[in-house]
């Protein structure tokens, strides 16, 4: 999951002419087994040495287990350094 997210961040950043991802906003599904802090730890590990290394992470944990994305992570937005 984290490798896919890193690829997506890389693709989005490059398509917008970004040199670096500075902030990421995600929604964590109620069934994703992530807390916000746990996700930040995994993100920091996966981002090390990538365009997203050091990016701030805003993570919101959803509570609806019937939501279509309840078992996943939804990338809401990214902020870039151009």
C-alpha positions as CSV (number, residue, x, y, z in Angstrom):
1,X,0.0,0.0,0.0
2,X,2.7,2.5,0.9
3,X,4.7,1.7,-2.2
4,X,1.7,2.5,-4.3
5,X,1.2,5.7,-2.4
6,X,4.8,6.8,-3.0
7,X,4.4,6.0,-6.7
8,X,1.3,8.1,-6.9
9,X,2.9,11.0,-5.0
10,X,5.9,10.9,-7.4
11,X,3.7,10.8,-10.5
12,X,1.5,13.7,-9.2
13,X,4.4,15.8,-8.1
14,X,6.3,15.4,-11.4
15,X,3.3,16.1,-13.5
16,X,2.8,19.4,-11.6
17,X,6.5,20.3,-11.9
18,X,7.1,19.8,-8.2
19,X,10.6,19.2,-6.8
20,X,9.4,17.9,-3.5
21,X,6.2,16.9,-1.7
22,X,5.9,19.0,1.5
23,X,2.5,17.9,2.8
24,X,0.1,15.0,2.3
25,X,-3.5,14.8,3.4
26,X,-5.1,11.4,3.6
27,X,-8.3,9.8,4.9
28,X,-7.8,6.5,6.7
29,X,-10.7,4.1,6.5
30,X,-12.4,2.8,9.6
31,X,-11.3,-0.7,8.7
32,X,-7.8,0.2,7.5
33,X,-6.2,-0.8,10.8
34,X,-4.3,2.5,10.9
35,X,-4.3,5.2,13.6
36,X,-3.1,8.6,12.4
37,X,0.2,8.1,14.2
38,X,0.8,4.6,12.9
39,X,0.2,5.8,9.4
40,X,2.7,8.6,9.9
41,X,5.3,6.1,11.0
42,X,4.8,3.9,8.0
43,X,4.7,7.0,5.7
44,X,8.0,8.3,7.1
45,X,9.7,4.9,6.5
46,X,8.3,4.5,3.0
47,X,9.1,8.1,2.0
48,X,12.7,8.0,3.1
49,X,14.9,8.8,0.1
50,X,11.9,9.7,-2.1
51,X,10.4,13.0,-3.3
52,X,8.1,12.9,-0.2
53,X,10.9,12.5,2.4
54,X,10.2,14.8,5.3
55,X,6.6,15.7,4.1
56,X,4.1,16.6,6.8
57,X,1.2,14.2,7.0
58,X,-2.4,15.2,7.9
59,X,-4.3,12.0,8.5
60,X,-8.0,11.9,9.3
61,X,-9.4,8.6,10.6
62,X,-12.9,7.9,9.3
63,X,-15.4,6.1,11.6
64,X,-17.9,4.6,9.1
65,X,-17.2,0.9,8.5
66,X,-19.8,0.9,5.6
67,X,-18.0,3.6,3.6
68,X,-16.8,2.4,0.2
69,X,-13.2,3.2,1.2
70,X,-13.4,1.9,4.8
71,X,-10.6,-0.6,4.3
72,X,-8.2,1.7,2.6
73,X,-6.3,5.0,2.5
74,X,-7.6,7.8,0.3
75,X,-5.1,10.5,-0.9
76,X,-7.0,13.8,-0.5
77,X,-4.3,16.3,-1.5
78,X,-0.6,17.0,-1.7
79,X,1.3,20.3,-1.4
80,X,4.5,20.7,-3.4
81,X,7.6,22.7,-3.5
82,X,8.1,23.9,-7.0
